[in-house]
Amino acid sequence: MSLPQQEDFAPGRSGTDRRRLSLRSLVYGAWRGRRAAERRSGTQAGYVDRYPSSVVLAAVALFTLAMADAYGTLVLLEAGAQEVNPVMEALLQAEPAWFVPVKLAITAVGVLLLVLHKNFTLFGRLPSLRLMHALLGLYGCLIAYEGALLWSLHRS
């Protein structure tokens, strides 16, 4: 199949596909995009240009809790605790300086994927936004648990 030639386009058309993905289109879509909801009602989920402030706030809260978790984990490790996550434990044994950057990078990629796929469902049933809210609750419980451990260390 050959590409269309300039003369194949209507007069006044350049023949350049304006929908081509580029860094400029991503930046423009993030700041001036128009699509905040699905293109047509009743269609399958899709990507959007703009995200509701509640989604952005949830993403920022998740990442903030991840930073608090990383800090709490480091303090607890100094006090003699052990990392429960086997992947992070292996990273701590191999290269401790990479613990926080890798932990936050993994979280950032996960949060970004959840935000980008906010209109999608996982496993055919679980809306991505519901998963994001569940993760917020779980992270909140984890931070509370770490806080209780840190409090007990401080008191003894």
FENWOTA-V711526 format. One record per pair of residues at least 24 apart in sequence whose C-alpha atoms are under 10 Angstrom apart, sorted by the first residue. I is the first residue (numbers start at 1). J is the second residue. D is the distance in whole Angstrom. If there is no record, write none. Layout:
I&J&D  I&J&D
This chain:
37&119&9  38&119&8  44&119&9  44&120&8  45&117&9  45&118&9  45&119&5  45&120&5  45&121&8  46&116&9  46&117&8  46&118&9  46&119&6  46&120&7  47&115&10  47&116&7  47&117&7  47&118&8  47&119&7  47&120&9  48&116&8  48&117&9  48&118&9  48&119&8  49&116&9  50&116&10  51&115&8  51&116&9  51&118&9  55&114&10  55&115&7  55&118&8  55&129&8  55&132&9  55&133&9  56&112&10  56&115&8  58&111&9  58&115&9  58&129&9  58&132&7  58&133&7  58&135&10  58&136&7  59&108&9  59&110&10  59&111&6  59&112&8  59&114&8  59&115&7  59&132&8  59&133&9  59&136&9  60&108&10  60&111&9  61&136&7  61&139&10  61&140&10  62&107&8  62&108&9  62&111&7  62&132&8  62&133&9  62&135&8  62&136&6  62&137&9  62&138&10  62&139&7  62&140&9  63&104&8  63&105&10  63&107&7  63&108&7  63&110&10  63&111&8  63&112&10  63&136&10  63&139&10  64&104&10  64&139&10  65&136&8  65&139&6  65&140&7  65&142&9  65&143&7  66&100&10  66&103&8  66&104&7  66&106&10  66&107&7  66&108&9  66&136&10  66&139&7  66&140&10  66&142&10  66&143&9  67&100&8  67&101&10  67&103&9  67&104&7  67&107&9  68&139&10  68&142&10  68&143&7  68&146&9  68&147&10  69&100&10  69&103&10  69&104&10  69&139&8  69&140&9  69&142&8  69&143&6  69&144&10  69&146&8  69&147&10  70&99&8  70&100&6  70&101&9  70&103&7  70&104&8  70&143&10  71&100&8  71&146&10  72&142&10  72&143&8  72&145&10  72&146&6  72&147&8  72&149&9  72&150&8  73&100&10  73&143&10  73&146&8  73&150&10  74&99&9  74&100&9  75&146&10  75&150&8  76&146&8  76&147&10  76&149&8  76&150&7  76&153&9  79&150&9  79&153&8  81&149&10  111&135&10
